[in-house]
Amino acid sequence: MLNEKQLKNILLTASILFLGFCSIAILVGAQKLNRFDQAIIQFIQGLEFKQLTSVMKFFTQIGSFSTIMMIFLLVLVILALYKSKLNMFIFGIVVLGTPFINEVLKQVFQRSRPYLHRLIEIGGYSFPSGHSMNAASLFGVLAYLLWKHVPGRAGRTALLSISSLLILMIGVSRIYLGVHYPSDVIAGYLVSSSWLLAVIWVFHKYLRKK
């Protein structure tokens, strides 16, 4: 159970992350991040070689909607077996809410995808990155749910490191493959992290009343 100070910190962090997303959205709309985006794209795509492309396609597949849903269903079954209804609730809300939020935001901003050097083809709008949002939500909420069950500092450090690496690599893969701008990826991380923390905050406020 989180105390009142921790809840305030979670709400504050969620608010700051959301404001960060709003700031990027404003800058993108004003085309103030074009140089930043192009510089990062040139650096990441400048690393291109065959084996790395295969690695990036692997990570982008992990962040795809189909893979996310497979992991989601597997975890949901495990939580159901342990009769963890509250954890099922928070897990379901976070993961299932993310694609909906992403689609709404994409329709609002309607940013076209990069077109200079694509290694895969994909349709739809670019901002924010759905893969990055899905990754941050799924692996973020999994880290949250597993945290208290992982003993010791080393185990928890490994948990955070693996989760962070997966989230980072999925986002980077979208830039490398030429289907997202870096600002799309960063915005996706920010809005999903804000969403995750907001759900955790509501979840614990609900628990405190029980």
C-alpha positions in Angstrom: 0.0 0.0 0.0 1.4 3.4 -1.0 1.2 6.3 1.5 -0.2 9.7 0.8 3.3 11.2 0.0 4.0 8.5 -2.5 0.6 9.0 -4.1 1.3 12.7 -4.5 4.6 12.0 -6.0 3.1 9.6 -8.5 0.4 12.1 -9.5 3.0 14.9 -9.8 5.2 12.7 -12.0 2.3 11.7 -14.2 1.4 15.3 -14.6 5.0 16.3 -15.5 5.2 13.5 -18.1 1.9 14.5 -19.6 3.1 18.1 -19.8 6.2 16.9 -21.5 4.1 15.1 -24.1 2.0 18.3 -24.6 5.2 20.3 -25.1 6.5 17.9 -27.8 3.1 17.9 -29.5 3.2 21.7 -29.7 6.8 21.7 -31.0 5.9 19.1 -33.6 2.9 21.1 -34.7 5.1 24.2 -35.1 7.7 22.1 -36.9 10.4 23.1 -34.3 11.8 19.6 -33.9 12.6 18.9 -37.6 16.4 19.4 -37.1 16.4 17.3 -34.0 14.5 14.5 -35.7 16.7 14.5 -38.8 19.9 14.5 -36.8 18.8 11.5 -34.7 17.4 9.6 -37.8 20.7 10.2 -39.7 22.7 8.9 -36.7 20.6 5.8 -36.1 20.1 4.9 -39.8 23.8 5.5 -40.4 24.4 2.4 -38.3 22.6 0.2 -40.8 23.9 -3.2 -41.8 22.1 -6.5 -42.5 22.5 -8.2 -39.1 21.4 -5.1 -37.2 18.4 -4.8 -39.5 17.3 -8.3 -38.5 17.7 -7.4 -34.8 15.6 -4.3 -35.2 12.9 -6.1 -37.1 12.8 -8.6 -34.2 12.4 -5.8 -31.6 9.7 -4.1 -33.7 7.8 -7.4 -33.9 7.9 -7.6 -30.1 6.2 -4.2 -29.9 3.5 -5.1 -32.6 -0.1 -5.2 -31.6 -0.3 -8.9 -32.2 2.6 -9.8 -30.0 1.5 -7.4 -27.3 -1.9 -9.1 -27.3 -0.3 -12.5 -27.0 1.7 -11.4 -24.0 -1.3 -9.7 -22.6 -3.5 -12.8 -22.8 -0.7 -15.0 -21.3 -0.2 -12.7 -18.3 -4.0 -12.4 -17.9 -4.3 -16.2 -17.6 -1.5 -16.3 -15.1 -3.1 -13.6 -13.0 -6.4 -15.4 -13.2 -4.8 -18.6 -12.0 -3.5 -16.7 -8.9 -7.0 -15.1 -8.5 -5.4 -11.7 -8.5 -8.5 -9.7 -9.6 -7.1 -6.3 -8.6 -3.9 -6.9 -10.6 -5.9 -8.1 -13.5 -7.9 -4.9 -13.4 -4.9 -2.6 -13.5 -3.1 -4.7 -16.0 -6.1 -4.8 -18.3 -6.8 -1.1 -18.1 -3.3 0.0 -18.8 -2.6 -2.4 -21.7 -6.0 -2.2 -23.4 -6.4 1.5 -22.9 -3.1 2.3 -24.6 -4.0 1.4 -28.3 -7.2 3.4 -27.9 -5.4 6.5 -26.6 -2.8 6.1 -29.4 -5.5 6.0 -32.1 -7.2 9.0 -30.7 -4.0 11.0 -30.6 -3.0 9.9 -34.1 -6.3 11.1 -35.5 -5.9 14.4 -33.6 -2.4 15.2 -34.9 -2.4 13.3 -38.2 1.3 13.5 -38.7 2.7 11.8 -41.8 5.4 9.2 -41.4 9.0 9.7 -42.5 9.5 8.9 -46.2 13.2 9.2 -47.0 14.5 5.7 -46.1 12.1 3.0 -45.0 13.2 -0.6 -44.5 9.6 -1.7 -43.9 6.3 -0.4 -45.2 3.4 0.6 -42.9 0.4 2.8 -43.2 -1.3 5.2 -40.8 -0.2 8.3 -39.0 3.1 8.7 -37.2 2.5 10.7 -34.0 2.8 9.3 -31.3 4.4 5.9 -31.9 2.0 3.1 -31.2 4.9 0.6 -30.7 6.6 2.9 -28.2 3.3 3.4 -26.3 2.5 -0.3 -26.2 6.0 -1.2 -25.1 6.1 1.4 -22.3 2.6 0.4 -21.1 3.1 -3.4 -21.2 6.6 -3.7 -19.9 6.1 -0.8 -17.5 3.0 -2.4 -15.8 4.7 -5.8 -15.8 7.6 -4.3 -13.9 5.2 -2.7 -11.5 3.3 -5.9 -10.9 6.5 -8.0 -10.5 8.4 -5.5 -8.3 7.2 -6.8 -4.9 7.7 -10.4 -6.0 11.3 -10.0 -7.0 13.6 -10.4 -4.0 16.8 -8.3 -3.5 18.3 -5.3 -5.1 20.0 -7.3 -7.8 16.8 -8.9 -8.9 14.9 -5.6 -9.0 17.8 -4.0 -10.9 17.6 -6.8 -13.4 13.8 -6.4 -13.7 14.1 -2.6 -14.4 17.1 -3.1 -16.7 15.3 -5.7 -18.9 12.1 -3.7 -19.0 13.9 -0.5 -19.9 16.0 -2.2 -22.6 12.9 -3.7 -24.2 11.1 -0.4 -24.2 14.2 1.4 -25.5 15.0 -1.1 -28.3 11.4 -1.2 -29.5 11.4 2.6 -29.9 14.8 2.7 -31.5 13.8 0.0 -34.0 11.0 2.2 -35.3 13.4 5.0 -36.0 16.0 2.6 -37.5 13.4 1.0 -39.8 12.3 4.5 -41.0 8.7 4.5 -39.9 8.8 7.0 -37.0 10.5 10.2 -36.1 12.4 10.3 -32.8 9.8 12.8 -31.5 7.1 10.2 -32.2 8.9 7.7 -30.0 9.7 10.1 -27.1 6.1 11.4 -27.1 4.9 7.8 -27.0 7.0 7.0 -24.0 5.9 10.2 -22.2 2.1 9.7 -22.7 2.2 6.0 -21.9 4.2 6.5 -18.8 1.8 9.2 -17.7 -1.1 6.9 -18.4 0.5 4.0 -16.5 1.2 6.2 -13.4 -2.3 7.7 -13.6 -3.9 4.3 -13.5 -1.6 3.2 -10.6 -2.6 6.4 -8.7 -6.4 5.7 -9.2 -5.8 2.0 -8.3 -4.2 2.9 -5.0 -6.7 5.6 -4.2 -9.4 2.9 -4.7 -7.5 0.5 -2.4 -7.1 3.0 0.3 -10.9 3.3 0.6 -11.3 -0.4 1.1 
